Amino acid sequence: MIRLKDIASFAGVSVMTVSKALRDEKDISVATKNRIRQIARETGYVPNSAARGLRVKSTRQFGLIISALTNPLHTRVMMAIEEQSHEMGYEVIFAQTLNNAEREERVIRRMLARRVDGLFIRPVYRHDPSAAIYDELRRQHVPTVILGHRALFCSEFPNVQTNDLAAATEATQHLIDLGHRRIACFTGPIFAPWAQERWEGYRRAMLAANLELDDRLVFHAGSTIEEGEAAALQMIQESAEATAIIAANDLVAFGIANVLLDQGLRIPQDISLVGFGNVLNAKHFRVPLTTVRQPKYRRGIAAMETMMALLAGKLVESKILTAELVLRKSTGPVPAARPSN
């Protein structure tokens, strides 16, 4: 491995001169800089970023922790953060929690061991009002941006989220405007603030329209395709007689649609369906999905802006971005009542 002193020997200068030249310090002549950089290129010199980080107290690295790399809801957020980081000379280290609190703590500690300059975290939501690892981040003053809604255990960190309450209200109102009165709500994980906001949006729209909140129309569906399928089967078995469904997210909606279509039901002629998130597949699904478009790329940009403000020592506030309803073919008028024999 080529070291600074090797380049210094080739160039006939001191190690300090080589170091300054590679850092583009002003007290080294342009000619000397060019000669040293040429030698560095020809010898294949690679800077030791870890050692430099110890000297300058900055590794030019961020940690980005999400639930799963396979989750399409995170893709454009990750793209935005990585692209912005690259432009600013930072690298991004990715990790996934798999929605496991113990794994989350381990990956955060590994990031801290690598002395990252800041952390972007999609939290593992839990019932507990505190979490030791987040308390530690606060004590160490680690610049941290929460991707999504805050819970009590991470409430002291700035976050970037979408206004899920307003979006869920609008999505439910869309179904009401189409004539639906028995609208099922497939809720997300019980402890997740985003799921609670979407449920609350549904509840408010129903009450504003003087529609009954029927417990038989509420199903706990989690956040995955498989959980959506299981909840849809439960609804069919219980004969809930819903004419429309609002799902916790697009993945749950995909699971619901798979079951309904496989059971011979038509979407939207027999039952309407609304998702949440507008992942890439939503537009190209078996029935193009009416859903809420979250500004995922913009959310990543906003998270990066928040991080840079934290690194500059500025006071920052959480950011709430607007989402919008995208109408496609999975929603339609309430089906006409079938005549009795």
Residue pairs with C-beta under 8 A, 6 or more apart in sequence:
1 46
2 40
2 43
2 44
2 45
2 46
4 15
4 18
4 19
4 45
5 15
6 43
6 45
7 18
7 36
7 39
7 40
7 43
7 45
8 14
8 15
8 17
8 18
10 39
10 43
11 17
11 18
11 32
11 35
11 36
11 39
13 32
13 36
17 28
17 32
17 36
18 36
20 27
20 28
21 28
21 32
21 33
21 36
21 37
22 36
22 37
22 40
22 47
24 33
39 45
49 59
49 60
49 61
50 59
50 115
52 59
53 59
53 60
53 61
53 115
54 115
58 117
59 114
59 115
59 116
59 117
60 89
60 90
60 91
60 117
61 90
61 91
61 92
61 93
61 114
61 115
61 116
61 117
62 81
62 85
62 90
62 91
62 92
62 93
62 116
62 117
62 118
62 119
62 120
62 307
63 92
63 93
63 95
63 108
63 111
63 114
63 116
63 118
63 119
63 120
63 121
64 78
64 81
64 82
64 92
64 93
64 94
64 95
64 119
64 120
65 94
65 95
65 96
65 97
65 104
65 107
65 108
65 111
65 119
65 120
65 121
65 122
66 74
66 77
66 78
66 94
66 95
66 96
66 97
66 122
66 147
67 74
67 96
67 97
67 98
67 99
67 122
67 124
68 74
68 96
68 97
68 98
68 99
69 94
69 96
71 251
72 250
72 251
72 279
72 280
72 281
73 249
73 250
73 251
73 277
73 279
73 294
73 296
74 122
74 147
74 296
75 280
75 296
76 296
76 297
76 300
77 147
77 296
77 297
77 299
77 300
77 303
78 94
78 300
79 297
79 300
80 296
80 297
80 298
80 299
80 300
80 301
80 303
80 304
81 92
81 120
81 300
81 303
81 304
82 92
84 300
84 301
84 304
85 91
85 92
85 304
88 308
90 117
93 111
93 114
93 116
95 107
95 110
95 111
96 107
97 103
97 104
97 107
97 122
97 124
99 124
100 124
101 124
101 126
101 131
104 123
104 124
104 133
105 131
105 132
105 133
108 119
108 121
108 133
108 137
109 133
111 119
112 140
112 142
117 143
117 311
118 142
118 143
118 144
118 145
118 307
118 310
118 311
119 137
119 142
119 143
119 144
119 145
120 144
120 145
120 147
120 303
120 307
121 144
121 145
121 146
121 147
121 154
122 146
122 147
122 148
123 146
123 148
123 150
123 151
123 153
123 154
125 151
125 189
125 191
125 192
125 193
126 151
126 153
126 191
127 191
128 153
129 152
129 153
130 152
130 153
131 153
131 154
134 153
134 154
134 157
137 144
137 157
138 156
138 157
143 307
143 310
143 311
144 157
144 310
145 157
145 158
145 159
145 160
145 303
145 306
145 307
145 310
146 154
146 157
146 158
146 159
146 160
147 159
147 160
147 299
147 303
148 159
148 160
148 161
148 193
148 194
149 159
149 161
149 164
149 192
149 193
149 194
149 197
150 157
150 159
150 161
150 193
150 318
151 191
151 193
158 306
158 310
158 316
158 317
158 318
158 319
159 318
159 319
160 299
160 302
160 303
160 306
160 318
160 319
160 321
161 194
161 299
161 318
161 319
161 320
161 321
162 294
162 295
162 299
162 320
162 321
162 322
162 323
163 320
163 321
163 322
163 323
164 194
164 197
164 198
164 201
164 276
164 292
164 323
165 197
165 198
165 200
165 201
165 204
166 201
166 322
166 323
167 198
167 201
167 276
167 292
167 294
167 323
167 324
167 325
168 197
168 198
168 199
168 200
168 201
168 202
168 205
168 246
168 276
168 292
169 201
169 202
169 204
169 205
170 201
170 205
170 292
170 325
171 201
171 246
171 274
171 276
171 290
171 292
171 325
172 183
172 201
172 202
172 205
172 206
172 246
172 274
173 205
173 208
173 209
174 274
174 290
174 325
174 327
174 331
175 183
175 244
175 246
175 272
175 274
175 331
176 183
176 205
176 206
176 209
176 211
178 244
178 272
178 331
178 332
178 333
178 334
179 333
179 334
180 243
180 244
180 272
180 334
181 211
181 243
181 334
182 214
182 217
182 240
182 241
182 242
182 243
182 244
183 202
183 206
183 211
183 217
183 242
183 243
183 244
183 245
183 246
184 217
184 218
184 219
184 235
184 240
184 242
184 244
184 245
184 246
185 199
185 202
185 217
185 218
185 219
185 245
185 246
186 219
186 220
186 221
186 228
186 231
186 232
186 245
186 246
186 247
186 248
186 252
186 256
187 195
187 198
187 199
187 218
187 219
187 220
187 221
187 248
188 194
188 195
188 198
188 199
188 221
188 222
188 223
188 248
188 249
188 252
189 195
189 222
189 223
190 220
192 223
195 223
195 248
198 246
198 248
198 276
202 246
203 213
206 212
206 213
207 213
216 238
216 240
217 240
217 242
219 231
219 234
219 235
220 231
221 227
221 228
221 230
221 231
221 247
221 248
221 252
221 255
221 256
222 228
222 231
222 248
222 252
223 248
223 249
223 251
223 252
224 251
224 252
224 255
225 251
225 252
225 254
225 255
225 258
226 255
227 252
227 255
228 247
228 251
228 252
228 253
228 254
228 255
228 256
228 259
229 255
229 256
229 258
229 259
230 255
231 252
231 255
231 256
232 255
232 256
232 258
232 259
232 260
233 259
235 242
235 245
236 259
236 263
242 271
243 271
243 272
243 334
243 335
244 271
244 272
244 273
244 274
244 331
244 334
245 253
245 256
245 271
245 272
245 273
245 274
246 274
246 276
247 253
247 256
247 273
247 274
247 275
247 276
248 276
249 275
249 276
249 277
250 275
250 276
250 277
250 278
250 279
250 281
250 282
250 289
250 291
251 277
251 279
252 275
253 273
253 274
253 275
253 276
253 282
253 289
253 291
253 330
254 275
254 281
254 285
254 289
256 273
257 267
257 273
257 285
257 286
257 287
257 289
257 330
258 286
260 267
260 270
260 271
260 273
261 267
261 286
261 287
265 271
267 273
267 287
267 329
267 330
268 287
268 329
268 330
268 331
268 332
269 332
269 335
270 335
271 335
272 290
272 330
272 331
272 332
272 334
273 287
273 289
273 290
273 330
273 331
274 289
274 290
274 291
274 292
274 330
274 331
275 282
275 289
275 290
275 291
275 292
275 330
276 291
276 292
276 294
277 291
277 292
277 294
278 291
278 292
278 293
278 294
278 326
282 288
282 289
282 291
282 326
282 328
283 289
283 328
285 330
287 328
287 329
287 330
288 328
288 329
288 330
289 328
289 330
290 325
290 326
290 327
290 328
290 329
290 330
290 331
291 325
291 326
291 328
292 323
292 324
292 325
292 326
293 323
293 324
293 325
293 326
294 321
294 323
295 321
295 322
295 323
298 321
299 321
302 319
302 321
306 316
306 319
309 316
310 316
